[in-house]
Amino acid sequence: MIRTQISLSRWEYQRAKLAARQQGISLAEFLRRALRLMMPVAKGRPWMKYAGDIASGNPESSQKIDEWIYGQKD
């Protein structure tokens, strides 16, 4: 991960902090997600827009992804 610095108005900062708190995420994660929403998605891979945005709380969720998406596991 690359660390960077940005300048926000007091209003932008306060609104972003509040929105992050309401979603139960850090300000940094909130800003990363907001940035991803503004970036174009790779052609043919629209699902990548949501990569990393969903958390199940289950550490074994990657093993059950087919069941959750397709309703079955091959």
N, C-alpha and C positions, 0 to 999 in steps of 0.2 A: 504494500500500500504506500502511496506517496502522500506526504503531508503537505498541505498548502494553507495559505491564509487568504481570507476574503474580508471585505469591508461591507457591513450592513448598516442601514439606518437603525436608529433605536427602535422604531416601529417594526421594521422587518425582523429584527432580532427577537423582540418580545413576542411577536406573533409566531415565529418559528419555534421558539422555546415552548410556548403554550401548546402548539400543535404536536410537537414531539412528546411532551408530557402526557397529553391526552391519548396518544397512541402507545404510550409505554416504551418509547425508544429514545435514544440519545439524540441530541441536536445534530451531531455529526451524521448519524444514520438517517435522520429526517432529511438533511440536505443532500445526502447521496441519492436517496430515493427520488427527491424532487428533481435532481439533475438528470437522473435516468429517464424520467418522464419527458424531458425536453430533447433528448438525443434521438436521432433516427435509429430505427431497428434494422438489423441486417436482413436483407431481402431473403425471403423463404424461411426465416426463423423468427416469426413474430412472438413466439412464446418466450424468447430470450428477454423480452422487455420486463418480464416478471421474475426472472432468475434472481434468487436471493431475497425476494420480498416476502416470502411466506414462511412462517415458522409454526411448526406443529407442537413443539415442546417435547416431542418424542425423539430421543437420540437414535432410534432405529427406523425413522421415517423413510430414509433413502432406500431401505430394503422393501418397503411396502408401496412405493410410488405407483407401480403398475396397477395394483389393486385400487388405489384411491382415484387414479385417473381413468382407468379403463374398466374397473369393476371386477377384474380378474388378474391372476398372475400366471404367466406362461411357464 
